[in-house]
């Protein structure tokens, strides 16, 4: 029963996350994107906000959606993936985001039980979903999420320091949170500046740095470093694969945010398995080195 309710909760939140993914880049503060997103939009029309307009609408025909058109998963299936008003295809991203949200809700519950820790981990995963899709689409990571999440992480660290309200993987105290920010954001900032110095082009955006600050503040320095190296490893594999299978070159820009998000999620839910795999890899690698020079 609890699992079913958790899934329904995650699906409902997932519907809201889709709103965030669509509206945040089209909101105030991102006016330079608006001409690219909607070149024929009336200049006097106000930017979108999370809570304005209050009702969901079709981005093509602008028809307001009724409640039965907003039921997670079910509405998309019953409408055969099309707007009921203008018959424009609705992206499969919407049910995908809802399923991801529901999946992370169940994962958080199963991993950490019915606890405040599970809720906070789920909220963080939900934020990563939004960040990943926006970064994939527009190569930006909204400050409202990254800096807001960093502030939340510091607050959580303060609460945990005094009351031990949250358990692992949440940072246990303020010092751990600050070290997480420094080791995550600081390390990535040094890499970004070094890359720019050597190649005179931007290799990493400050959005990635701020995302690591949020990760480090909430989960500490170990998670921040795990995230960097796992994200870089996965991103390298994906980048090489895309070069081999498509016409893209090494100069093609690949958003780093989704890979950082995946690295954090692996740390949270598969930490023990990852450490075991790394130990096995290091053992095999060291044996190879010894055999070469032995």
C-alpha positions in Angstrom: 0.0 0.0 0.0 2.8 2.4 1.0 4.7 1.6 -2.2 1.6 2.2 -4.4 0.9 5.6 -2.7 4.6 6.5 -3.0 4.5 5.7 -6.8 1.3 7.8 -7.2 3.0 10.7 -5.2 6.0 10.4 -7.5 3.9 10.4 -10.7 2.0 13.5 -9.5 5.3 15.3 -8.7 6.6 14.2 -12.0 3.8 16.1 -13.7 4.9 19.2 -11.9 8.5 18.6 -12.8 7.5 18.7 -16.5 6.0 22.1 -15.9 9.3 23.3 -14.3 11.3 21.9 -17.3 9.2 23.8 -19.8 8.6 27.0 -17.9 11.9 27.8 -16.1 13.9 28.5 -19.3 11.0 30.5 -20.6 10.7 32.6 -17.5 12.2 35.8 -16.2 16.0 35.9 -16.3 16.3 33.9 -19.5 15.1 36.5 -22.0 18.1 35.9 -24.3 16.7 32.4 -24.9 13.2 33.5 -25.6 13.8 34.6 -29.2 15.4 31.2 -29.9 12.6 29.3 -28.2 9.7 31.2 -29.7 10.8 33.7 -32.4 7.3 34.8 -33.2 6.3 35.5 -29.7 4.7 38.9 -28.9 7.4 41.1 -27.2 4.8 42.5 -24.8 3.8 39.0 -23.6 5.1 38.3 -20.1 7.6 35.5 -19.4 6.2 32.3 -17.9 6.4 31.5 -14.2 6.1 28.2 -12.4 2.7 29.3 -11.0 1.6 31.6 -13.9 -0.5 30.7 -15.8 -2.0 28.5 -13.1 -3.5 26.0 -15.6 -1.4 23.8 -17.9 -1.8 24.5 -21.6 -0.8 23.1 -25.0 2.3 25.0 -26.1 1.1 24.8 -29.8 -2.6 25.8 -29.7 -2.4 27.4 -26.2 -5.7 25.6 -25.2 -6.0 25.2 -21.4 -6.0 21.6 -20.3 -8.8 20.1 -18.2 -8.1 18.1 -15.1 -8.7 14.8 -17.0 -6.0 15.8 -19.5 -3.4 16.2 -16.7 -3.6 12.7 -15.2 0.0 11.4 -15.1 0.6 8.7 -17.7 -3.1 7.9 -18.2 -4.0 11.0 -20.1 -1.0 10.6 -22.4 -1.9 7.0 -23.2 -5.7 7.7 -23.6 -5.0 10.6 -25.9 -2.5 8.5 -27.9 0.2 11.0 -27.2 -1.6 13.9 -28.9 -3.2 17.1 -27.8 -7.0 16.7 -27.6 -7.6 20.1 -29.1 -5.1 20.5 -32.0 -3.9 16.9 -32.4 -0.3 17.9 -32.2 1.9 15.0 -30.9 2.8 15.3 -27.2 6.4 14.4 -26.5 7.1 11.1 -24.8 9.3 13.1 -22.4 6.2 13.9 -20.3 5.4 10.4 -19.3 9.1 9.6 -19.1 9.7 12.4 -16.5 6.6 11.1 -14.6 8.0 7.6 -14.6 11.4 8.7 -13.5 9.9 10.7 -10.7 7.8 7.8 -9.6 10.8 5.5 -9.8 13.0 7.7 -7.7 10.3 8.0 -5.1 10.1 4.2 -4.8 13.9 3.9 -4.8 14.2 6.5 -2.0 11.6 4.7 0.1 13.1 1.3 -0.4 16.6 2.5 0.3 16.0 4.7 3.3 12.6 3.7 4.6 9.7 6.0 5.5 12.1 8.7 6.9 13.0 12.4 6.4 16.2 11.2 4.7 14.2 9.4 2.0 12.1 12.5 1.4 15.1 14.8 1.1 16.9 12.3 -1.2 13.8 12.2 -3.4 13.5 16.0 -3.5 17.2 16.1 -4.6 16.5 13.5 -7.3 13.5 15.5 -8.5 15.7 18.6 -8.8 18.3 16.6 -10.8 15.6 15.5 -13.3 14.7 19.1 -13.9 18.3 20.2 -14.2 19.2 17.4 -16.5 16.5 18.0 -19.1 17.0 21.8 -19.1 20.8 21.4 -19.4 20.3 18.9 -22.3 17.9 21.3 -24.1 19.5 24.7 -23.5 23.0 24.1 -21.9 22.0 26.0 -18.8 21.5 25.0 -15.1 19.1 27.4 -13.4 20.5 29.2 -10.4 17.1 28.9 -8.7 17.8 25.2 -8.4 21.6 25.0 -7.9 22.0 28.0 -5.6 18.7 27.3 -3.9 19.8 23.7 -3.3 23.1 24.8 -1.9 21.4 27.0 0.6 19.1 24.1 1.5 22.1 21.9 1.9 23.8 24.4 4.3 20.5 24.6 6.3 20.2 20.8 6.4 23.8 20.6 7.6 23.1 23.0 10.4 20.0 21.1 11.5 21.8 17.8 11.3 24.8 19.1 13.3 22.5 20.0 16.2 19.7 17.4 16.0 21.0 14.5 13.8 17.7 14.6 12.0 18.9 13.0 8.8 21.0 9.9 8.2 23.5 8.9 5.6 24.0 10.0 2.8 23.0 13.4 4.1 25.9 15.5 5.3 26.2 15.1 9.1 27.4 18.6 10.1 28.2 22.1 8.8 31.9 21.4 8.4 31.2 18.4 6.1 28.8 20.5 4.1 31.3 23.3 3.6 34.0 20.8 2.7 31.6 19.3 0.2 31.0 22.7 -1.4 34.8 23.4 -1.6 35.8 20.0 -2.9 33.0 19.8 -5.4 32.5 23.3 -6.7 36.2 24.3 -6.0 37.7 21.4 -7.8 35.4 21.8 -10.9 36.1 25.6 -10.9 39.8 25.0 -11.0 39.4 22.5 -13.9 37.2 24.9 -15.8 39.6 27.8 -15.4 42.6 25.6 -16.3 40.8 24.4 -19.4 40.0 28.0 -20.4 43.6 29.1 -19.8 45.0 26.3 -21.9 42.5 26.3 -24.8 41.0 29.8 -24.7 37.5 28.4 -24.9 34.9 27.6 -22.2 34.9 23.9 -21.5 32.7 23.9 -18.4 30.0 26.4 -17.4 29.5 27.9 -14.0 26.2 26.1 -13.9 28.1 22.8 -13.5 30.2 24.3 -10.7 27.1 25.5 -8.8 25.4 22.1 -9.3 28.5 20.5 -7.6 28.1 23.1 -4.8 24.6 21.8 -4.2 25.7 18.2 -4.3 28.6 18.8 -1.9 26.5 20.8 0.5 23.8 18.1 0.8 26.0 15.0 0.7 29.5 16.0 1.6 33.0 15.9 0.0 33.1 12.2 -0.8 29.9 12.4 -2.8 31.1 15.5 -4.6 34.3 13.8 -5.7 32.5 10.6 -6.7 30.1 12.7 -8.7 32.9 14.5 -10.6 34.8 11.4 -11.5 31.8 9.2 -12.3 30.2 12.0 -14.3 33.4 12.6 -16.2 33.9 8.9 -16.9 30.3 8.3 -18.1 30.4 11.5 -20.1 33.6 10.5 -21.8 32.2 7.1 -22.7 29.0 8.7 -24.2 31.1 11.3 -26.0 33.4 8.8 -27.6 30.4 6.6 -28.6 28.6 9.6 -30.2 31.8 10.5 -32.2 32.1 6.9 -33.4 28.4 6.5 -34.4 27.6 10.0 -35.6 29.1 12.8 -37.6 29.9 14.8 -34.5 33.5 15.8 -33.6 35.4 16.3 -30.4 34.5 20.0 -30.6 30.8 19.3 -30.2 29.5 20.6 -26.9 28.0 18.0 -24.6 26.0 19.1 -21.5 27.8 17.9 -18.4 24.9 18.4 -16.0 23.1 15.1 -16.8 26.3 13.1 -16.3 26.9 14.9 -13.0 23.3 14.1 -12.0 23.8 10.4 -12.9 27.1 10.3 -11.0 25.3 11.5 -7.9 22.4 9.1 -8.2 24.9 6.2 -8.6 26.6 7.3 -5.4 23.4 7.6 -3.5 21.8 4.3 -4.5 24.8 2.1 -5.5 27.6 3.4 -3.3 28.6 0.0 -1.9 28.5 -1.7 -5.3 30.6 1.1 -6.9 33.2 0.9 -4.2 33.4 -2.8 -4.6 33.8 -2.5 -8.4 36.5 0.2 -7.9 38.4 -2.0 -5.5 38.3 -5.0 -7.9 39.4 -2.7 -10.8 42.3 -1.3 -8.7 43.3 -4.8 -7.7 43.3 -6.1 -11.3 45.1 -3.0 -12.5 47.8 -3.2 -9.8 48.4 -6.9 -10.6 48.8 -6.0 -14.3 51.4 -3.3 -13.4 53.3 -5.6 -11.1 53.4 -8.3 -13.8 54.7 -5.9 -16.3 57.6 -4.7 -14.1 58.0 -8.0 -12.2 
